[in-house]
Amino acid sequence: MRRFLSTVVFLYAVASVATASSIYADLTGKWNLSIIFPNGPTPAIMVVSQKIDTLSGTLELGGERGPISGTVRGDSVFLAFSVTADNGDAMPFRGSAAVKEGDKIDGTLDVVGKAFPFSGAHEK
């Protein structure tokens, strides 16, 4: 009976770890993005570290680099970052996206109440 219970506990632990790692899209690494602003597409580079469902890293946009944070729920991603405008003011961005095929991302960024689509690919 003891051996049976030990086996059940071990299998449950293995299944829990496997399930936890598979329910969050893995965004770790460098992403090449294109954000569609009114004056045309603007390239951006996002470098992400991920711990389970929490994202951190940097985003480079228009020559400015700043911290990025976010969360992952399945293939859904929620991001927040800010860049400094030409006048020195911080411009906060919030965004949501979906990871597709594990290495593509499509979503929308909201800045000052306006939504801008973006897409990108995981650099391999």
Phi and psi in radians as a Rosetta constraint file:
Dihedral C 1 N 2 CA 2 C 2 CIRCULARHARMONIC -1.064 0.35
Dihedral N 2 CA 2 C 2 N 3 CIRCULARHARMONIC -0.762 0.35
Dihedral C 2 N 3 CA 3 C 3 CIRCULARHARMONIC -1.093 0.35
Dihedral N 3 CA 3 C 3 N 4 CIRCULARHARMONIC -0.719 0.35
Dihedral C 3 N 4 CA 4 C 4 CIRCULARHARMONIC -1.066 0.35
Dihedral N 4 CA 4 C 4 N 5 CIRCULARHARMONIC -0.835 0.35
Dihedral C 4 N 5 CA 5 C 5 CIRCULARHARMONIC -1.098 0.35
Dihedral N 5 CA 5 C 5 N 6 CIRCULARHARMONIC -0.693 0.35
Dihedral C 5 N 6 CA 6 C 6 CIRCULARHARMONIC -1.088 0.35
Dihedral N 6 CA 6 C 6 N 7 CIRCULARHARMONIC -0.726 0.35
Dihedral C 6 N 7 CA 7 C 7 CIRCULARHARMONIC -1.133 0.35
Dihedral N 7 CA 7 C 7 N 8 CIRCULARHARMONIC -0.747 0.35
Dihedral C 7 N 8 CA 8 C 8 CIRCULARHARMONIC -1.094 0.35
Dihedral N 8 CA 8 C 8 N 9 CIRCULARHARMONIC -0.797 0.35
Dihedral C 8 N 9 CA 9 C 9 CIRCULARHARMONIC -1.090 0.35
Dihedral N 9 CA 9 C 9 N 10 CIRCULARHARMONIC -0.756 0.35
Dihedral C 9 N 10 CA 10 C 10 CIRCULARHARMONIC -1.084 0.35
Dihedral N 10 CA 10 C 10 N 11 CIRCULARHARMONIC -0.818 0.35
Dihedral C 10 N 11 CA 11 C 11 CIRCULARHARMONIC -1.107 0.35
Dihedral N 11 CA 11 C 11 N 12 CIRCULARHARMONIC -0.661 0.35
Dihedral C 11 N 12 CA 12 C 12 CIRCULARHARMONIC -1.106 0.35
Dihedral N 12 CA 12 C 12 N 13 CIRCULARHARMONIC -0.753 0.35
Dihedral C 12 N 13 CA 13 C 13 CIRCULARHARMONIC -1.104 0.35
Dihedral N 13 CA 13 C 13 N 14 CIRCULARHARMONIC -0.781 0.35
Dihedral C 13 N 14 CA 14 C 14 CIRCULARHARMONIC -1.100 0.35
Dihedral N 14 CA 14 C 14 N 15 CIRCULARHARMONIC -0.777 0.35
Dihedral C 14 N 15 CA 15 C 15 CIRCULARHARMONIC -1.118 0.35
Dihedral N 15 CA 15 C 15 N 16 CIRCULARHARMONIC -0.657 0.35
Dihedral C 15 N 16 CA 16 C 16 CIRCULARHARMONIC -1.128 0.35
Dihedral N 16 CA 16 C 16 N 17 CIRCULARHARMONIC -0.763 0.35
Dihedral C 16 N 17 CA 17 C 17 CIRCULARHARMONIC -1.144 0.35
Dihedral N 17 CA 17 C 17 N 18 CIRCULARHARMONIC -0.776 0.35
Dihedral C 17 N 18 CA 18 C 18 CIRCULARHARMONIC -1.099 0.35
Dihedral N 18 CA 18 C 18 N 19 CIRCULARHARMONIC -0.718 0.35
Dihedral C 18 N 19 CA 19 C 19 CIRCULARHARMONIC -1.172 0.35
Dihedral N 19 CA 19 C 19 N 20 CIRCULARHARMONIC -0.769 0.35
Dihedral C 19 N 20 CA 20 C 20 CIRCULARHARMONIC -1.064 0.35
Dihedral N 20 CA 20 C 20 N 21 CIRCULARHARMONIC -0.705 0.35
Dihedral C 20 N 21 CA 21 C 21 CIRCULARHARMONIC -1.300 0.35
Dihedral N 21 CA 21 C 21 N 22 CIRCULARHARMONIC -0.380 0.35
Dihedral C 21 N 22 CA 22 C 22 CIRCULARHARMONIC -1.638 0.35
Dihedral N 22 CA 22 C 22 N 23 CIRCULARHARMONIC -0.187 0.35
Dihedral C 22 N 23 CA 23 C 23 CIRCULARHARMONIC -1.573 0.35
Dihedral N 23 CA 23 C 23 N 24 CIRCULARHARMONIC -0.070 0.35
Dihedral C 23 N 24 CA 24 C 24 CIRCULARHARMONIC -2.087 0.35
Dihedral N 24 CA 24 C 24 N 25 CIRCULARHARMONIC 2.220 0.35
Dihedral C 24 N 25 CA 25 C 25 CIRCULARHARMONIC -1.053 0.35
Dihedral N 25 CA 25 C 25 N 26 CIRCULARHARMONIC 2.513 0.35
Dihedral C 25 N 26 CA 26 C 26 CIRCULARHARMONIC -1.674 0.35
Dihedral N 26 CA 26 C 26 N 27 CIRCULARHARMONIC 1.921 0.35
Dihedral C 26 N 27 CA 27 C 27 CIRCULARHARMONIC -1.768 0.35
Dihedral N 27 CA 27 C 27 N 28 CIRCULARHARMONIC 0.078 0.35
Dihedral C 27 N 28 CA 28 C 28 CIRCULARHARMONIC -0.968 0.35
Dihedral N 28 CA 28 C 28 N 29 CIRCULARHARMONIC 2.283 0.35
Dihedral C 28 N 29 CA 29 C 29 CIRCULARHARMONIC 2.107 0.35
Dihedral N 29 CA 29 C 29 N 30 CIRCULARHARMONIC -2.840 0.35
Dihedral C 29 N 30 CA 30 C 30 CIRCULARHARMONIC -1.736 0.35
Dihedral N 30 CA 30 C 30 N 31 CIRCULARHARMONIC 2.328 0.35
Dihedral C 30 N 31 CA 31 C 31 CIRCULARHARMONIC -2.119 0.35
Dihedral N 31 CA 31 C 31 N 32 CIRCULARHARMONIC 2.274 0.35
Dihedral C 31 N 32 CA 32 C 32 CIRCULARHARMONIC -1.679 0.35
Dihedral N 32 CA 32 C 32 N 33 CIRCULARHARMONIC 2.039 0.35
Dihedral C 32 N 33 CA 33 C 33 CIRCULARHARMONIC -1.972 0.35
Dihedral N 33 CA 33 C 33 N 34 CIRCULARHARMONIC 2.794 0.35
Dihedral C 33 N 34 CA 34 C 34 CIRCULARHARMONIC -2.334 0.35
Dihedral N 34 CA 34 C 34 N 35 CIRCULARHARMONIC 2.069 0.35
Dihedral C 34 N 35 CA 35 C 35 CIRCULARHARMONIC -1.819 0.35
Dihedral N 35 CA 35 C 35 N 36 CIRCULARHARMONIC 2.260 0.35
Dihedral C 35 N 36 CA 36 C 36 CIRCULARHARMONIC -1.627 0.35
Dihedral N 36 CA 36 C 36 N 37 CIRCULARHARMONIC 1.711 0.35
Dihedral C 36 N 37 CA 37 C 37 CIRCULARHARMONIC -1.638 0.35
Dihedral N 37 CA 37 C 37 N 38 CIRCULARHARMONIC 2.920 0.35
Dihedral C 37 N 38 CA 38 C 38 CIRCULARHARMONIC -0.986 0.35
Dihedral N 38 CA 38 C 38 N 39 CIRCULARHARMONIC -0.540 0.35
Dihedral C 38 N 39 CA 39 C 39 CIRCULARHARMONIC -1.528 0.35
Dihedral N 39 CA 39 C 39 N 40 CIRCULARHARMONIC 0.127 0.35
Dihedral C 39 N 40 CA 40 C 40 CIRCULARHARMONIC 2.100 0.35
Dihedral N 40 CA 40 C 40 N 41 CIRCULARHARMONIC 3.066 0.35
Dihedral C 40 N 41 CA 41 C 41 CIRCULARHARMONIC -1.137 0.35
Dihedral N 41 CA 41 C 41 N 42 CIRCULARHARMONIC 2.433 0.35
Dihedral C 41 N 42 CA 42 C 42 CIRCULARHARMONIC -2.169 0.35
Dihedral N 42 CA 42 C 42 N 43 CIRCULARHARMONIC 2.174 0.35
Dihedral C 42 N 43 CA 43 C 43 CIRCULARHARMONIC -1.287 0.35
Dihedral N 43 CA 43 C 43 N 44 CIRCULARHARMONIC 2.623 0.35
Dihedral C 43 N 44 CA 44 C 44 CIRCULARHARMONIC -2.551 0.35
Dihedral N 44 CA 44 C 44 N 45 CIRCULARHARMONIC 2.679 0.35
Dihedral C 44 N 45 CA 45 C 45 CIRCULARHARMONIC -2.141 0.35
Dihedral N 45 CA 45 C 45 N 46 CIRCULARHARMONIC 2.216 0.35
Dihedral C 45 N 46 CA 46 C 46 CIRCULARHARMONIC -2.055 0.35
Dihedral N 46 CA 46 C 46 N 47 CIRCULARHARMONIC 2.214 0.35
Dihedral C 46 N 47 CA 47 C 47 CIRCULARHARMONIC -2.009 0.35
Dihedral N 47 CA 47 C 47 N 48 CIRCULARHARMONIC 2.135 0.35
Dihedral C 47 N 48 CA 48 C 48 CIRCULARHARMONIC -2.113 0.35
Dihedral N 48 CA 48 C 48 N 49 CIRCULARHARMONIC 2.424 0.35
Dihedral C 48 N 49 CA 49 C 49 CIRCULARHARMONIC -1.946 0.35
Dihedral N 49 CA 49 C 49 N 50 CIRCULARHARMONIC 2.542 0.35
Dihedral C 49 N 50 CA 50 C 50 CIRCULARHARMONIC -2.361 0.35
Dihedral N 50 CA 50 C 50 N 51 CIRCULARHARMONIC 2.313 0.35
Dihedral C 50 N 51 CA 51 C 51 CIRCULARHARMONIC -2.137 0.35
Dihedral N 51 CA 51 C 51 N 52 CIRCULARHARMONIC 1.810 0.35
Dihedral C 51 N 52 CA 52 C 52 CIRCULARHARMONIC 0.972 0.35
Dihedral N 52 CA 52 C 52 N 53 CIRCULARHARMONIC -1.727 0.35
Dihedral C 52 N 53 CA 53 C 53 CIRCULARHARMONIC -1.918 0.35
Dihedral N 53 CA 53 C 53 N 54 CIRCULARHARMONIC 0.134 0.35
Dihedral C 53 N 54 CA 54 C 54 CIRCULARHARMONIC -1.915 0.35
Dihedral N 54 CA 54 C 54 N 55 CIRCULARHARMONIC 2.272 0.35
Dihedral C 54 N 55 CA 55 C 55 CIRCULARHARMONIC -1.876 0.35
Dihedral N 55 CA 55 C 55 N 56 CIRCULARHARMONIC 2.556 0.35
Dihedral C 55 N 56 CA 56 C 56 CIRCULARHARMONIC -2.600 0.35
Dihedral N 56 CA 56 C 56 N 57 CIRCULARHARMONIC 2.846 0.35
Dihedral C 56 N 57 CA 57 C 57 CIRCULARHARMONIC 2.726 0.35
Dihedral N 57 CA 57 C 57 N 58 CIRCULARHARMONIC -2.677 0.35
Dihedral C 57 N 58 CA 58 C 58 CIRCULARHARMONIC -2.308 0.35
Dihedral N 58 CA 58 C 58 N 59 CIRCULARHARMONIC 2.706 0.35
Dihedral C 58 N 59 CA 59 C 59 CIRCULARHARMONIC -2.289 0.35
Dihedral N 59 CA 59 C 59 N 60 CIRCULARHARMONIC 2.271 0.35
Dihedral C 59 N 60 CA 60 C 60 CIRCULARHARMONIC -1.919 0.35
Dihedral N 60 CA 60 C 60 N 61 CIRCULARHARMONIC 2.141 0.35
Dihedral C 60 N 61 CA 61 C 61 CIRCULARHARMONIC -2.511 0.35
Dihedral N 61 CA 61 C 61 N 62 CIRCULARHARMONIC 2.118 0.35
Dihedral C 61 N 62 CA 62 C 62 CIRCULARHARMONIC 1.039 0.35
Dihedral N 62 CA 62 C 62 N 63 CIRCULARHARMONIC 0.639 0.35
Dihedral C 62 N 63 CA 63 C 63 CIRCULARHARMONIC 1.426 0.35
Dihedral N 63 CA 63 C 63 N 64 CIRCULARHARMONIC -0.080 0.35
Dihedral C 63 N 64 CA 64 C 64 CIRCULARHARMONIC -1.810 0.35
Dihedral N 64 CA 64 C 64 N 65 CIRCULARHARMONIC 2.519 0.35
Dihedral C 64 N 65 CA 65 C 65 CIRCULARHARMONIC -2.205 0.35
Dihedral N 65 CA 65 C 65 N 66 CIRCULARHARMONIC 2.385 0.35
Dihedral C 65 N 66 CA 66 C 66 CIRCULARHARMONIC -2.647 0.35
Dihedral N 66 CA 66 C 66 N 67 CIRCULARHARMONIC 2.934 0.35
Dihedral C 66 N 67 CA 67 C 67 CIRCULARHARMONIC -1.261 0.35
Dihedral N 67 CA 67 C 67 N 68 CIRCULARHARMONIC 2.626 0.35
Dihedral C 67 N 68 CA 68 C 68 CIRCULARHARMONIC -2.238 0.35
Dihedral N 68 CA 68 C 68 N 69 CIRCULARHARMONIC 2.538 0.35
Dihedral C 68 N 69 CA 69 C 69 CIRCULARHARMONIC -2.392 0.35
Dihedral N 69 CA 69 C 69 N 70 CIRCULARHARMONIC 2.838 0.35
Dihedral C 69 N 70 CA 70 C 70 CIRCULARHARMONIC 3.094 0.35
Dihedral N 70 CA 70 C 70 N 71 CIRCULARHARMONIC -3.098 0.35
Dihedral C 70 N 71 CA 71 C 71 CIRCULARHARMONIC -2.388 0.35
Dihedral N 71 CA 71 C 71 N 72 CIRCULARHARMONIC 2.793 0.35
Dihedral C 71 N 72 CA 72 C 72 CIRCULARHARMONIC -2.210 0.35
Dihedral N 72 CA 72 C 72 N 73 CIRCULARHARMONIC 2.354 0.35
Dihedral C 72 N 73 CA 73 C 73 CIRCULARHARMONIC -2.309 0.35
Dihedral N 73 CA 73 C 73 N 74 CIRCULARHARMONIC 1.789 0.35
Dihedral C 73 N 74 CA 74 C 74 CIRCULARHARMONIC 1.140 0.35
Dihedral N 74 CA 74 C 74 N 75 CIRCULARHARMONIC -2.143 0.35
Dihedral C 74 N 75 CA 75 C 75 CIRCULARHARMONIC -1.713 0.35
Dihedral N 75 CA 75 C 75 N 76 CIRCULARHARMONIC 0.116 0.35
Dihedral C 75 N 76 CA 76 C 76 CIRCULARHARMONIC -1.640 0.35
Dihedral N 76 CA 76 C 76 N 77 CIRCULARHARMONIC 2.383 0.35
Dihedral C 76 N 77 CA 77 C 77 CIRCULARHARMONIC -2.158 0.35
Dihedral N 77 CA 77 C 77 N 78 CIRCULARHARMONIC 2.413 0.35
Dihedral C 77 N 78 CA 78 C 78 CIRCULARHARMONIC -2.191 0.35
Dihedral N 78 CA 78 C 78 N 79 CIRCULARHARMONIC 2.167 0.35
Dihedral C 78 N 79 CA 79 C 79 CIRCULARHARMONIC -2.134 0.35
Dihedral N 79 CA 79 C 79 N 80 CIRCULARHARMONIC 2.702 0.35
Dihedral C 79 N 80 CA 80 C 80 CIRCULARHARMONIC -2.558 0.35
Dihedral N 80 CA 80 C 80 N 81 CIRCULARHARMONIC 2.361 0.35
Dihedral C 80 N 81 CA 81 C 81 CIRCULARHARMONIC -2.829 0.35
Dihedral N 81 CA 81 C 81 N 82 CIRCULARHARMONIC 2.987 0.35
Dihedral C 81 N 82 CA 82 C 82 CIRCULARHARMONIC -2.464 0.35
Dihedral N 82 CA 82 C 82 N 83 CIRCULARHARMONIC 2.656 0.35
Dihedral C 82 N 83 CA 83 C 83 CIRCULARHARMONIC -2.205 0.35
Dihedral N 83 CA 83 C 83 N 84 CIRCULARHARMONIC 2.789 0.35
Dihedral C 83 N 84 CA 84 C 84 CIRCULARHARMONIC -1.624 0.35
Dihedral N 84 CA 84 C 84 N 85 CIRCULARHARMONIC 2.203 0.35
Dihedral C 84 N 85 CA 85 C 85 CIRCULARHARMONIC -1.306 0.35
Dihedral N 85 CA 85 C 85 N 86 CIRCULARHARMONIC 2.937 0.35
Dihedral C 85 N 86 CA 86 C 86 CIRCULARHARMONIC -0.993 0.35
Dihedral N 86 CA 86 C 86 N 87 CIRCULARHARMONIC -0.534 0.35
Dihedral C 86 N 87 CA 87 C 87 CIRCULARHARMONIC -1.487 0.35
Dihedral N 87 CA 87 C 87 N 88 CIRCULARHARMONIC 0.054 0.35
Dihedral C 87 N 88 CA 88 C 88 CIRCULARHARMONIC 1.627 0.35
Dihedral N 88 CA 88 C 88 N 89 CIRCULARHARMONIC -0.125 0.35
Dihedral C 88 N 89 CA 89 C 89 CIRCULARHARMONIC -1.371 0.35
Dihedral N 89 CA 89 C 89 N 90 CIRCULARHARMONIC 2.531 0.35
Dihedral C 89 N 90 CA 90 C 90 CIRCULARHARMONIC -1.365 0.35
Dihedral N 90 CA 90 C 90 N 91 CIRCULARHARMONIC 2.352 0.35
Dihedral C 90 N 91 CA 91 C 91 CIRCULARHARMONIC -1.972 0.35
Dihedral N 91 CA 91 C 91 N 92 CIRCULARHARMONIC 1.835 0.35
Dihedral C 91 N 92 CA 92 C 92 CIRCULARHARMONIC -1.346 0.35
Dihedral N 92 CA 92 C 92 N 93 CIRCULARHARMONIC 2.402 0.35
Dihedral C 92 N 93 CA 93 C 93 CIRCULARHARMONIC -2.016 0.35
Dihedral N 93 CA 93 C 93 N 94 CIRCULARHARMONIC 2.471 0.35
Dihedral C 93 N 94 CA 94 C 94 CIRCULARHARMONIC -2.259 0.35
Dihedral N 94 CA 94 C 94 N 95 CIRCULARHARMONIC 2.503 0.35
Dihedral C 94 N 95 CA 95 C 95 CIRCULARHARMONIC -2.620 0.35
Dihedral N 95 CA 95 C 95 N 96 CIRCULARHARMONIC 2.817 0.35
Dihedral C 95 N 96 CA 96 C 96 CIRCULARHARMONIC -2.395 0.35
Dihedral N 96 CA 96 C 96 N 97 CIRCULARHARMONIC 2.599 0.35
Dihedral C 96 N 97 CA 97 C 97 CIRCULARHARMONIC -2.696 0.35
Dihedral N 97 CA 97 C 97 N 98 CIRCULARHARMONIC 2.950 0.35
Dihedral C 97 N 98 CA 98 C 98 CIRCULARHARMONIC -2.153 0.35
Dihedral N 98 CA 98 C 98 N 99 CIRCULARHARMONIC 2.350 0.35
Dihedral C 98 N 99 CA 99 C 99 CIRCULARHARMONIC -1.523 0.35
Dihedral N 99 CA 99 C 99 N 100 CIRCULARHARMONIC 2.296 0.35
Dihedral C 99 N 100 CA 100 C 100 CIRCULARHARMONIC -2.153 0.35
Dihedral N 100 CA 100 C 100 N 101 CIRCULARHARMONIC 2.353 0.35
Dihedral C 100 N 101 CA 101 C 101 CIRCULARHARMONIC 0.999 0.35
Dihedral N 101 CA 101 C 101 N 102 CIRCULARHARMONIC 0.335 0.35
Dihedral C 101 N 102 CA 102 C 102 CIRCULARHARMONIC 1.374 0.35
Dihedral N 102 CA 102 C 102 N 103 CIRCULARHARMONIC -0.327 0.35
Dihedral C 102 N 103 CA 103 C 103 CIRCULARHARMONIC -2.351 0.35
Dihedral N 103 CA 103 C 103 N 104 CIRCULARHARMONIC 0.254 0.35
Dihedral C 103 N 104 CA 104 C 104 CIRCULARHARMONIC -2.248 0.35
Dihedral N 104 CA 104 C 104 N 105 CIRCULARHARMONIC 2.635 0.35
Dihedral C 104 N 105 CA 105 C 105 CIRCULARHARMONIC -2.428 0.35
Dihedral N 105 CA 105 C 105 N 106 CIRCULARHARMONIC 2.418 0.35
Dihedral C 105 N 106 CA 106 C 106 CIRCULARHARMONIC -2.377 0.35
Dihedral N 106 CA 106 C 106 N 107 CIRCULARHARMONIC 2.392 0.35
Dihedral C 106 N 107 CA 107 C 107 CIRCULARHARMONIC -2.980 0.35
Dihedral N 107 CA 107 C 107 N 108 CIRCULARHARMONIC -2.845 0.35
Dihedral C 107 N 108 CA 108 C 108 CIRCULARHARMONIC -2.361 0.35
Dihedral N 108 CA 108 C 108 N 109 CIRCULARHARMONIC 2.370 0.35
Dihedral C 108 N 109 CA 109 C 109 CIRCULARHARMONIC -1.883 0.35
Dihedral N 109 CA 109 C 109 N 110 CIRCULARHARMONIC 2.397 0.35
Dihedral C 109 N 110 CA 110 C 110 CIRCULARHARMONIC -1.917 0.35
Dihedral N 110 CA 110 C 110 N 111 CIRCULARHARMONIC 2.168 0.35
Dihedral C 110 N 111 CA 111 C 111 CIRCULARHARMONIC -2.353 0.35
Dihedral N 111 CA 111 C 111 N 112 CIRCULARHARMONIC 2.196 0.35
Dihedral C 111 N 112 CA 112 C 112 CIRCULARHARMONIC 0.870 0.35
Dihedral N 112 CA 112 C 112 N 113 CIRCULARHARMONIC 0.753 0.35
Dihedral C 112 N 113 CA 113 C 113 CIRCULARHARMONIC 1.358 0.35
Dihedral N 113 CA 113 C 113 N 114 CIRCULARHARMONIC 0.106 0.35
Dihedral C 113 N 114 CA 114 C 114 CIRCULARHARMONIC -2.018 0.35
Dihedral N 114 CA 114 C 114 N 115 CIRCULARHARMONIC 2.452 0.35
Dihedral C 114 N 115 CA 115 C 115 CIRCULARHARMONIC -1.769 0.35
Dihedral N 115 CA 115 C 115 N 116 CIRCULARHARMONIC 2.371 0.35
Dihedral C 115 N 116 CA 116 C 116 CIRCULARHARMONIC -2.269 0.35
Dihedral N 116 CA 116 C 116 N 117 CIRCULARHARMONIC 2.220 0.35
Dihedral C 116 N 117 CA 117 C 117 CIRCULARHARMONIC -1.264 0.35
Dihedral N 117 CA 117 C 117 N 118 CIRCULARHARMONIC 2.638 0.35
Dihedral C 117 N 118 CA 118 C 118 CIRCULARHARMONIC -2.534 0.35
Dihedral N 118 CA 118 C 118 N 119 CIRCULARHARMONIC 2.780 0.35
Dihedral C 118 N 119 CA 119 C 119 CIRCULARHARMONIC -2.587 0.35
Dihedral N 119 CA 119 C 119 N 120 CIRCULARHARMONIC 2.896 0.35
Dihedral C 119 N 120 CA 120 C 120 CIRCULARHARMONIC -3.043 0.35
Dihedral N 120 CA 120 C 120 N 121 CIRCULARHARMONIC 3.098 0.35
Dihedral C 120 N 121 CA 121 C 121 CIRCULARHARMONIC -2.417 0.35
Dihedral N 121 CA 121 C 121 N 122 CIRCULARHARMONIC 2.559 0.35
Dihedral C 121 N 122 CA 122 C 122 CIRCULARHARMONIC -1.294 0.35
Dihedral N 122 CA 122 C 122 N 123 CIRCULARHARMONIC 2.185 0.35
Dihedral C 122 N 123 CA 123 C 123 CIRCULARHARMONIC -1.340 0.35
Dihedral N 123 CA 123 C 123 N 124 CIRCULARHARMONIC 2.295 0.35
